[in-house]
């Protein structure tokens, strides 16, 4: 999408409505409004795309495809940033398009979604066709086995460890509308999970901790000592690092090599006292990271963009592990990667946990957060609304805390 253009201008990009040699903005706005209304999406046609949330941009992109009257629509991970209500609306749209005689190719790693909409399932592995069958003739365990080439005995390989000292603490953090008085902590030997719906403020909280978003107030403590973070380099040098939600935009230089991606944020210790990069040390550190994380690639000089999503995610982690960071924040680390790569990311978090590294894990998928986190914090409308231990967590309890603002709003309207 073109972020500086309006929703309507994006919808009609390359097929603009013209009258008398001039753009017919009024007609494009009206048609865009009709398509969005049919999809039950509340977005103004005149809104500038860069002002929209990721989930709303996704809905605009889907609306654009629908508006072209295409015979075949390919949807690649369309629900990755949508709320539950938006996903339900999307599934209704997909069923409607199918009933109209259009073909839908739906690509997803969220296997639990498939039974809502899929008639036939096709499995690929490593770029090769594996199998195709009617949905009614298969099961999720069988699909997972075909995807990874082996039986996955445990979807969420949680490991138990002794809870140690408090390694990182956030107190009363405020940063904009979606980070209000947030407090939580992470201990050695545990994964601290942060759950919540899209728009709850989870990503904004991680960005404020890392120094990307300016904090208004609040304190950070690392191993009992207060630290001060005003920009990302402050966080990096003190051992607090972020694996961001959008790895291609914020986590990688995709047109640079894997070696360069590992090297760039670590020049402070990969250079000599004269300020010259030690190429042998860079090669040694990069090779170790590749081996430790089992990153699959022909060599360290290939561009990051050529790797699969799972291996790209590992490269993001590799650059931080190269400097032995004390706290690693994972923001939606398994988004857009396959089942086998997800398990490898989970195992990586477990490895860090057993090494005494503070692990903070943000996820919008409740089964995932319940399967991997030892302590779960829940956010709603920019605030931490509660927390619970792994053994006490249920989807109902998490949803109750994740929708507190909506319930308050409903009570206020009813009153």
RARA-V883064 format. One record per pair of residues at least 6 apart in sequence whose ideal C-beta (glycine too) atoms are under 7 Angstrom apart, sorted by the first residue. I is the first residue (numbers start at 1). J is the second residue. Records with the same first field share a line. If there is no record, write none. Layout:
I=J ; J
//
This chain:
1=10 ; 49 ; 57 ; 61
2=10 ; 13 ; 49
3=49 ; 50
4=48 ; 50
5=49
6=45 ; 46 ; 47 ; 48
7=32 ; 43 ; 44 ; 45 ; 47 ; 49 ; 60
8=28 ; 29 ; 32 ; 45 ; 46
10=49 ; 60 ; 64
11=32 ; 63 ; 64 ; 67
12=28
16=23
17=24 ; 27 ; 28
18=24
29=45 ; 46
32=45
33=45
35=63 ; 66 ; 67
36=43 ; 63
39=63 ; 89 ; 93
40=89
41=59 ; 63
43=52 ; 56 ; 59 ; 60
49=57 ; 60
53=199
54=81
55=81 ; 82 ; 83 ; 86 ; 198
58=78 ; 81 ; 82
59=86
62=78 ; 90
65=73
66=93
70=102
71=102 ; 103
72=102 ; 103 ; 105
73=97 ; 102 ; 104
74=105
75=104 ; 105 ; 106 ; 107
76=107
77=107 ; 108 ; 336
78=90
79=87 ; 90 ; 108 ; 110 ; 113
80=335 ; 336
81=198
82=90 ; 198
83=197 ; 198
91=116 ; 117
94=104 ; 117
95=117
97=104
98=104
106=117 ; 118
108=114
109=336 ; 337 ; 338 ; 339
111=140 ; 143 ; 144
114=121 ; 135
115=135
118=135
119=135
120=132 ; 134 ; 135
121=133 ; 135 ; 138 ; 143
122=132
123=130 ; 131 ; 143 ; 146 ; 147
124=130
125=147 ; 149
130=146
131=146
144=152 ; 339
145=151
147=338 ; 339
148=339 ; 340
152=339 ; 343
155=371
156=346 ; 368 ; 371 ; 372
157=343 ; 346 ; 347 ; 350
158=371 ; 372
159=350 ; 354
161=189 ; 353 ; 354
162=189
163=187 ; 189 ; 190
164=187 ; 188 ; 189 ; 356
165=187 ; 188
166=185 ; 187
167=186 ; 187 ; 188 ; 223 ; 326 ; 327 ; 358
168=185 ; 186 ; 222 ; 327 ; 358
169=185 ; 221
170=182 ; 183 ; 184 ; 209 ; 218 ; 220
171=183 ; 218 ; 219
172=181 ; 183 ; 217 ; 218 ; 219
173=179 ; 182 ; 205 ; 208 ; 215 ; 218
174=180 ; 181 ; 215 ; 216 ; 217 ; 218
175=204 ; 208 ; 213 ; 214 ; 215 ; 216
176=204 ; 213
177=382
178=201 ; 204 ; 382
179=201 ; 204 ; 205 ; 208 ; 382
180=382 ; 383
181=383
182=205 ; 383 ; 384
183=384
184=192 ; 377 ; 384
186=192 ; 327 ; 358 ; 359 ; 360
188=356 ; 358
189=353 ; 356
190=353 ; 374 ; 375
191=349 ; 353 ; 359 ; 361 ; 372 ; 373 ; 374
192=359 ; 360 ; 361 ; 373 ; 375 ; 377
193=361 ; 363 ; 369 ; 372 ; 373 ; 375 ; 376 ; 377
194=202 ; 360 ; 362 ; 377 ; 379
195=363 ; 366 ; 369 ; 376 ; 378 ; 398 ; 402
196=202 ; 378 ; 379 ; 380 ; 402
197=364 ; 402
198=364
200=379 ; 380 ; 381 ; 402
201=379 ; 382
202=362 ; 379
203=245 ; 331 ; 362
204=213
206=242 ; 329 ; 331 ; 362
207=213
208=215
209=220 ; 229 ; 240 ; 329
210=232 ; 235 ; 242
211=229 ; 230 ; 231 ; 232 ; 234 ; 235
212=232
219=226
220=226 ; 227 ; 229
221=227
222=238 ; 239 ; 240 ; 326 ; 327
227=238
228=234
229=235 ; 240
235=241
236=265
239=325 ; 326 ; 327
240=326 ; 327
241=320 ; 325 ; 328 ; 329
242=329 ; 331
243=251 ; 316 ; 317 ; 328 ; 329 ; 330 ; 331 ; 333
244=250 ; 251 ; 331
245=331 ; 332
247=312 ; 313 ; 316
248=254
251=316
252=261 ; 304 ; 312 ; 315 ; 316
253=260 ; 261 ; 264 ; 304
254=303 ; 304 ; 305
255=303 ; 305
256=303 ; 304
257=300 ; 301 ; 302 ; 303
258=286 ; 297 ; 300 ; 302 ; 304 ; 315
259=282 ; 286 ; 300 ; 301
261=304 ; 315 ; 319
262=285 ; 286 ; 289 ; 318 ; 319 ; 322
263=270 ; 282
265=319
266=319 ; 322 ; 323
267=277
269=323
270=277 ; 278 ; 281 ; 282 ; 285
271=277 ; 278
272=278
285=322
286=300
287=300
289=318 ; 321 ; 322
290=300
293=314 ; 317 ; 318 ; 348
294=344
295=311 ; 314 ; 315 ; 318
296=311
297=307 ; 311
304=312 ; 315
307=315
309=336 ; 337 ; 341
310=337 ; 338 ; 341 ; 344
313=333 ; 337 ; 345
317=348
320=328
326=357 ; 358
327=358 ; 360
328=352 ; 357 ; 359
329=360
330=349 ; 360 ; 361 ; 362
331=362
332=362 ; 363 ; 364
333=345
334=342 ; 345 ; 368
346=372
349=359 ; 361 ; 372
352=359
353=359
361=372 ; 373
363=369
366=395 ; 398
369=376
370=393
373=390
374=390
375=387 ; 389
376=387 ; 388 ; 390 ; 393 ; 398
377=384 ; 387
378=385 ; 386 ; 387 ; 398 ; 401 ; 402
379=385
380=401 ; 402 ; 403 ; 404 ; 405
381=405
385=401 ; 404
386=401
388=397
//
